[in-house]
């Protein structure tokens, strides 16, 4: 019982440490980018239109119907 709890706590500590490291690396990258224009680049958020897949018959039909064309 006690051994198991010990192991669990150890795992939690490792997980926390990993998360901390990741966060720190992200922060450093952002700082570096501000200074030298490099490091971790911020991901650009896609617009609604770009997010949609270009294929898909259903979507094409809907768009045509919206325009008033014959489907």
Backbone as a ProteinNet text record, in pm:
[ID]
protein_1_A
[PRIMARY]
XXXXXXXXXXXXXXXXXXXXXXXXXXXXXXXXXXXXXXXXXXXXXXXXXXXXXXXXXXXXXXXXXXXXXXX
[TERTIARY]
83.2	0	87.5	180.9	265.8	357.2	409.3	499	427	302.4	221.9	200.8	169.3	146.4	273.8	386.2	516.5	542.4	512.8	534.3	446	319.4	223.9	273.8	321.3	368.2	489.1	576.3	694.4	655.4	553.3	505.1	448.1	373.3	315.5	424.2	528.7	639.5	704.1	726	788	701.5	571.2	477.3	479.6	479.5	480.4	608	720.9	850.2	853.6	798.6	795.2	712.6	596.6	507.7	577.1	648.4	719.4	825.6	899.2	1005.8	949.2	835.5	770.8	729	668.5	621.1	737.7	847.9	965	1024.4	1030.8	1086.3	1002.6	870.7	779.8	804.9	816.9	838	968.7	1074.6	1206.3	1202.4	1131.4	1119.9	1052.2	948.1	873.9	962.4	1040.5	1129.1	1235.8	1290.8	1395.4	1341.2	1217.7	1157.2	1143.8	1112.8	1098	1229.4	1338.4	1469.4	1532.8	1544.3	1618.8	1530.4	1401.3	1311	1319.8	1351.5	1355.4	1295.3	1311.7	1254.6	1120.5	1038.4	908.7	815	762.9	672.3	529.8	452.8	313.7	233.9	150.7	70.8	-40.2	-55.3	-159	-292.8	-394.4	-526	-591	-644.2	-707.6	-845.5	-882.6	-1015.8	-1114.3	-1241.8	-1345.8	-1344.8	-1327.4	-1330	-1214.2	-1097.5	-978.9	-990.2	-1062.3	-1073.3	-1153.9	-1249.9	-1335.5	-1257.8	-1286.6	-1217.6	-1275.8	-1191.1	-1234.4	-1320.3	-1298.9	-1378.9	-1507.5	-1602.5	-1728.2	-1845.1	-1915	-2027.7	-2138.8	-2164	-2270.7	-2250.5	-2125.2	-2094.1	-2116	-2074	-2088.9	-2236.1	-2316.1	-2460.1	-2522.2	-2482.5	-2534.8	-2500.3	-2375.6	-2332.1	-2410.6	-2433.6	-2510	-2652.5	-2711.4	-2848.2	-2857.1	-2753.8	-2750.6	-2747.7	-2672.9	-2662	-2788.9	-2869.2	-2994	-2979.4	-2868.1	-2846.4	-2919	-2936.9	-3001.6	-2900.3	-2943.7	-2854.1	-2853.7
-119.9	0	126.1	129.9	247.8	260.6	148.1	147.4	200.7	157.3	198.4	350.3	401.8	545.9	623.6	568.3	629.3	638.5	528.9	521.7	624.1	632	726.6	869.9	899.8	1035.3	1068.1	969.2	985.9	1015.8	945	964.5	1105.8	1149.7	1284.4	1390.5	1369	1464.6	1473.8	1357.8	1356.1	1428.1	1401.1	1463.9	1616.4	1659.7	1803.1	1867.8	1797.7	1848.8	1863.7	1763.2	1763.9	1882.2	1903.4	2012.5	2147.6	2159.3	2282.1	2310.9	2205.1	2217.8	2265.8	2206.8	2239.9	2387.3	2428.8	2566.3	2664.5	2628.2	2715.6	2728.8	2616.3	2616.4	2704.7	2695.3	2776.7	2924.5	2958.5	3097.7	3150.6	3069.4	3108.7	3130.7	3041.6	3053.4	3182.4	3217.9	3340.1	3461.9	3455.3	3566.1	3583.3	3468.9	3470	3527.1	3491.4	3537.4	3689.3	3743.4	3887.7	3960.7	3897.5	3962.1	3945.6	3820.4	3795	3753.2	3747.2	3707.5	3560	3480.2	3334.9	3265.9	3137.5	3063.2	3006.8	2982.7	2921.3	3023	2988.3	3080.8	3052.7	3158.3	3144.9	3093.6	2993.4	2934.8	3030.1	3050.8	3140.9	3067.6	3134.9	3073.3	3074.9	2960	2950.5	3013.7	3073.5	3131.8	3019.4	3049.8	2948.8	2883.3	2963.6	2911	2814.8	2848	2764.5	2633.6	2636.1	2518	2407.9	2449.1	2351.1	2276.8	2150.1	2073.9	2110.5	2111.6	2153.7	2046.4	1921.4	1815.9	1798.3	1732.6	1707.9	1751.3	1653.8	1683	1760.1	1724.4	1788.7	1938.8	1977.5	2119.2	2194.8	2134.2	2197.7	2218.7	2117.9	2127.6	2239.9	2248.4	2352.2	2491.2	2507.2	2637.5	2676.4	2579.9	2606.7	2647.3	2576.9	2606.3	2747.1	2786.2	2918.2	3027.5	3001.6	3097.9	3101.5	2998.3	2992.9	2918.4	2847.3	2768.5	2635.4	2571.8	2441	2336.9	2254.7	2154	2030.2
0	0	0	96.3	109.7	-11.8	-57.2	-174.2	-297.6	-310.6	-425.5	-425.1	-306.8	-293.1	-327.3	-281.8	-306.6	-456.8	-524.7	-669	-741.2	-695.8	-755.7	-741.7	-620.5	-593.4	-680.9	-695.9	-780.8	-923.9	-971.5	-1107.9	-1124.8	-1021.7	-1024.8	-1031.4	-952	-948.5	-1085.9	-1147.8	-1280.1	-1381.7	-1374.6	-1467.1	-1450.9	-1325.3	-1295.1	-1348	-1326.4	-1370.4	-1522	-1589.8	-1736.1	-1786.9	-1721.3	-1761.2	-1741.3	-1629.4	-1595.8	-1701.7	-1738.9	-1838	-1970.9	-2008.9	-2135.3	-2135.9	-2025.8	-2014.1	-2023.1	-1953.8	-1952.1	-2091.4	-2162.8	-2297.6	-2390.4	-2373.8	-2455	-2429	-2300.6	-2261.6	-2317.9	-2306.6	-2356.5	-2506.3	-2574.9	-2720.7	-2759.8	-2685.6	-2714.3	-2688.8	-2582.5	-2548.3	-2656.2	-2698	-2799.9	-2931	-2960.3	-3084.9	-3083.3	-2967.8	-2954.5	-2974.3	-2931.9	-2940.7	-3078	-3123.1	-3246.6	-3363	-3339	-3447	-3478.9	-3378.9	-3400.5	-3279.5	-3270.9	-3159.2	-3197.5	-3099.8	-3124.1	-3186.6	-3301.2	-3368.5	-3325.1	-3308.5	-3267.7	-3386.1	-3359.7	-3466.1	-3505.4	-3634.8	-3683.7	-3681.1	-3627.8	-3619.2	-3756.6	-3795.9	-3927.4	-3924.2	-4036.4	-4047.5	-4073.5	-4050.4	-4063.3	-4200.8	-4305.2	-4441.4	-4465.4	-4412.3	-4431.9	-4355.7	-4245.5	-4161.2	-4228.1	-4309.7	-4376.4	-4483.2	-4498.8	-4602.7	-4738.3	-4838.6	-4971.8	-5038.2	-4997.8	-5058.6	-4978.1	-5033.6	-4963.3	-5048	-5099.4	-5188.9	-5117.6	-4993.9	-4917.7	-4906.2	-4880.9	-4865.1	-4995.5	-5106.2	-5237.7	-5271.5	-5240.3	-5266.8	-5184.4	-5058.5	-4970	-5022.1	-5066.6	-5117.6	-5242	-5329.4	-5451.5	-5416.7	-5320.7	-5278.9	-5219.8	-5147	-5086.2	-5193.5	-5301	-5411.3	-5496.5	-5484.1	-5559.9	-5691	-5706.1	-5828.1	-5816.2	-5930.4	-5930.7	-5882.7	-5788.6	-5731.2	-5818
[MASK]
+++++++++++++++++++++++++++++++++++++++++++++++++++++++++++++++++++++++

